[in-house]
Each structure stands twice: as structure tokens, then as C-alpha cells.
């Protein structure tokens, strides 16, 4: 008998360019990623024991049926950014780690080998999208990129939760053959050193088609001060807008 579906938040974490590293480096990066994710969850008030988790080729899958999306999009992302900051300061470029993180929600089923469901496939599509990869490539100083679907953006990000800055996310079209499927991306990490390194008019990410004007879809005809999710401003035409985040948290 098939198991009953459960509703769960889904987190997929991928390490950038993991397969390009030597085997011993890959093993060390996967170990470090596991520790950082566990620490970020704990510091957000989420218990590792309450998560279903499974290794993936370049990262890991997390299912959190009891978690709030506000905790994941707010505290968890902030804590994971802090873990990556510490890692960058203490490792050589060969061991540098940057992450792509997809956060999604849907129904999943358990089978003898783990968990399955179209929602997991959607999360995998989000985290592996070219737009997510290019977002990191365009900002070398960034630590991670967060990708979410349109439904989660509308139902959670745009609802005014203090822990989440809705301006941090920019809308992208992930697949030109499916214009009805949209996603939202926020880049996290140190601010770009200048407009030339930020996602400006020459960026390759496919912009989303125009939508009906709304308060959340304001015209952007003039340059404005933008930055990333937790750092200071950079002047470009369009990028991720965010609050400043003070890294002077607990000693490491």
C-alpha cells in the first residue's frame, strides 16, 4: 500500500561547481555543508531531528513538515549566510563554497528508498535553473542564491513578515518555453564591489515578461540603489534589493 502524502516545506541545497573539485575536496565540502545546514537550522530554532534529509549528488534534500516558511526564508537564510562567511574566511579558494538553495512547498510521499513527489522535482528544477547559476556567477562575492516559486513568493514573501524583505527578490523567467512558470531569486552575501559586478543591463538572466502593474511590481525605469539580501547598496539598473545585515553576531 502506498503511503499517504504529507504536506511539507522542501529545501534543496546545491554546492556550486562541486563536481569540478578533486574527490577529497568534494568530501570535505559536503561534510562542511552538512554541518553548516544543521547549525543554521538549530540557530533558527528548528530541530535536525524533525527534518527528513537525504544526500544528493551536489548537496542535500531537506523536508521540514513542521517548519514555517517564514523561519526558512528569514532566519535560516541569514544563519546559513553567516556560516558561509566564516567558511570563506578560513579556507583556501580550492575549498571555497557557495550554495544554491531552493525553498518550495508541496505534497510528498515516502517510498522504500526515500521521498518522492512532483513538488521535489519542482524544487530540483528551481535549484538547477540556469538563472540561479548565473545569479552566483554575476556576483563573485555572494555566498548563496535563494530561489522560490511564484506561489511561495505570493503567499509568504509578500505578506509583510518582518523577518523577510520582499524587496530582496527579483522575478525571473526560468524557462522561455514556459512563460507561465515564474520564479523569484535573492542573492545573499557581501555587496558587490561595483555596478560592473552586479546584475546590470548586460546580465544573461532571462527577465520575466511584463505583468499587470501592482504595488509589488513597481516600474523601474530609473537606476536605484540596490544591494543584496543582507548587505549595502550598489547602483545598478536592476538587481536584488535588501536590508543591511550586520555580521557582528555570535563569536565563532
C-alpha positions in Angstrom: 0.0 0.0 0.0 1.3 3.4 -0.9 2.0 5.8 1.9 -0.2 8.8 2.4 1.0 12.1 1.1 2.2 14.7 3.7 2.4 18.5 3.2 6.0 19.7 3.7 8.4 22.5 3.1 11.2 21.4 0.8 14.7 22.7 0.8 17.2 21.7 -1.8 20.9 22.7 -1.3 23.5 22.5 -4.1 27.2 23.3 -3.8 28.4 25.4 -6.7 30.9 23.6 -9.0 31.3 20.7 -6.6 31.9 18.1 -9.4 34.9 20.2 -10.7 36.8 19.7 -7.5 39.1 16.7 -6.5 37.4 13.9 -4.7 38.9 14.7 -1.3 37.8 18.3 -1.7 34.3 17.2 -2.6 34.1 15.1 0.5 35.3 17.9 2.8 32.8 20.4 1.2 29.9 18.0 1.7 30.9 17.5 5.3 31.1 21.2 5.9 27.8 21.9 4.1 26.1 19.3 6.3 27.5 20.9 9.5 26.5 24.4 8.3 23.0 23.5 7.4 22.5 21.7 10.8 23.9 24.7 12.6 21.7 27.2 10.7 18.6 25.1 11.4 19.5 24.9 15.1 20.1 28.7 15.4 16.8 29.3 13.7 15.0 27.2 16.3 14.5 24.2 14.0 15.4 20.7 15.1 17.5 18.5 12.8 15.6 15.5 14.3 12.4 16.9 12.9 13.7 17.0 9.4 13.8 14.3 6.8 17.1 14.6 5.0 18.9 12.8 2.2 22.2 13.3 0.4 22.1 14.4 -3.3 24.9 14.4 -5.9 25.9 18.1 -5.3 24.2 18.7 -2.0 21.2 17.6 0.1 17.4 17.4 0.3 15.6 18.5 3.4 11.9 18.0 4.2 10.5 20.1 7.1 6.8 19.3 7.5 6.6 21.2 10.8 8.6 24.3 9.9 7.3 27.7 9.0 8.3 29.2 5.6 9.0 32.5 7.4 11.7 30.8 9.5 13.3 29.3 6.4 13.2 32.4 4.3 14.2 34.6 7.2 16.3 33.2 10.0 17.6 30.1 8.2 18.9 32.0 5.2 20.6 34.6 7.5 22.2 31.9 9.6 23.4 30.0 6.6 24.9 33.2 5.2 26.8 33.6 8.4 28.1 30.1 8.3 29.3 30.7 4.7 31.0 33.9 5.7 33.1 32.1 8.4 33.9 29.3 6.0 35.2 31.7 3.3 37.5 33.4 5.8 39.1 30.2 6.9 39.5 28.2 3.7 41.6 28.5 0.5 39.9 29.1 -2.9 40.0 25.4 -3.7 37.7 24.8 -0.7 35.5 27.8 -1.4 31.8 27.1 -1.0 28.8 28.9 -2.4 25.3 27.5 -2.4 22.2 27.5 -4.4 19.1 26.9 -2.2 15.6 26.3 -3.4 12.7 26.5 -1.0 9.4 25.1 -2.1 6.2 23.6 -0.6 4.1 20.7 -1.6 3.0 17.1 -1.0 5.5 14.3 -0.8 5.2 10.5 -0.5 7.6 8.1 1.2 8.8 5.0 -0.6 11.3 2.4 0.4 14.2 4.5 -0.9 13.2 7.9 0.4 10.8 10.5 -0.6 9.2 11.3 -4.0 6.7 13.8 -5.4 6.3 16.4 -8.1 7.0 19.1 -5.5 10.5 17.7 -5.0 11.0 17.6 -8.8 9.9 21.3 -8.9 12.4 22.2 -6.2 15.2 20.4 -8.1 14.2 22.3 -11.3 14.4 25.6 -9.3 17.8 25.0 -7.8 19.3 23.8 -11.0 18.0 26.5 -13.3 20.5 28.5 -15.4 19.1 31.7 -13.9 20.1 30.6 -10.4 23.6 29.5 -11.6 24.1 32.8 -13.4 23.0 34.8 -10.4 26.0 33.5 -8.5 28.4 33.8 -11.4 27.4 37.5 -11.8 28.2 38.3 -8.2 31.5 36.6 -7.3 31.4 37.9 -3.7 27.9 36.4 -3.0 27.7 33.4 -0.7 24.4 31.9 -1.8 21.3 32.4 -4.0 17.8 31.6 -2.8 15.2 30.5 -5.4 11.5 30.2 -4.7 8.4 29.7 -6.9 5.7 32.3 -7.6 3.2 30.7 -5.2 5.5 30.8 -2.2 6.5 34.4 -3.1 2.9 35.5 -3.2 1.7 33.6 -0.2 4.6 34.3 2.2 7.2 36.8 1.0 4.6 39.5 0.0 2.6 39.3 3.2 4.7 41.8 5.2 6.5 39.4 7.7 9.2 41.5 9.4 11.8 38.6 9.1 11.6 38.7 5.3 12.4 41.6 3.0 10.1 41.3 0.0 12.3 43.7 -2.0 15.2 41.3 -1.9 13.6 39.1 -4.5 13.6 39.8 -8.3 11.3 38.0 -10.6 12.9 35.8 -13.4 11.6 33.6 -16.2 13.4 30.3 -15.8 12.2 28.6 -18.9 11.5 30.6 -22.1 9.3 27.8 -23.4 7.0 28.1 -20.3 6.4 31.8 -19.8 3.6 31.0 -17.3 6.1 29.5 -14.9 7.9 32.1 -12.9 10.4 32.2 -10.0 12.0 34.7 -7.7 15.7 34.9 -6.8 17.5 36.6 -4.0 21.3 36.7 -3.8 22.9 36.7 -0.4 26.4 37.7 0.6 28.8 40.7 0.7 27.7 43.6 -1.5 29.2 43.7 -5.0 32.3 46.0 -5.2 30.7 47.9 -8.0 28.0 48.1 -10.6 30.1 46.2 -13.1 29.9 43.0 -10.9 26.2 43.3 -10.2 23.4 42.0 -12.4 23.0 45.1 -14.6 21.6 45.6 -18.1 24.0 43.1 -19.6 23.1 40.2 -17.4 22.0 37.0 -19.1 19.2 36.0 -16.8 16.0 36.0 -18.8 13.7 38.7 -17.4 10.1 37.9 -16.7 7.5 39.2 -19.2 5.6 42.3 -18.1 2.9 41.8 -15.6 -0.1 43.8 -14.7 1.1 46.8 -12.6 0.7 46.1 -8.9 2.2 47.5 -5.8 4.8 44.7 -5.7 5.6 45.1 -9.4 6.6 48.7 -9.5 8.1 50.4 -12.6 11.9 50.5 -12.6 12.7 53.0 -15.3 15.5 54.7 -13.5 18.6 53.4 -11.7 18.1 53.0 -8.0 20.2 52.0 -5.0 20.1 48.2 -4.7 22.1 45.6 -2.9 21.6 42.0 -1.9 19.5 40.4 0.8 21.6 41.5 3.8 24.3 44.0 2.6 24.7 47.6 1.5 23.9 49.4 -1.7 25.2 49.2 -5.2 23.9 51.4 -8.0 22.6 49.4 -11.0 19.6 49.3 -13.2 18.1 46.1 -11.6 19.3 43.7 -9.0 18.2 42.4 -5.7 17.2 44.9 -3.1 17.7 44.2 0.5 18.2 45.4 4.0 21.7 45.7 5.5 22.7 42.8 7.6 25.1 43.2 10.5 27.6 40.3 10.6 28.6 41.1 14.1 26.7 38.2 15.6 28.0 35.5 17.9 31.8 34.8 18.0 32.9 31.9 16.0 
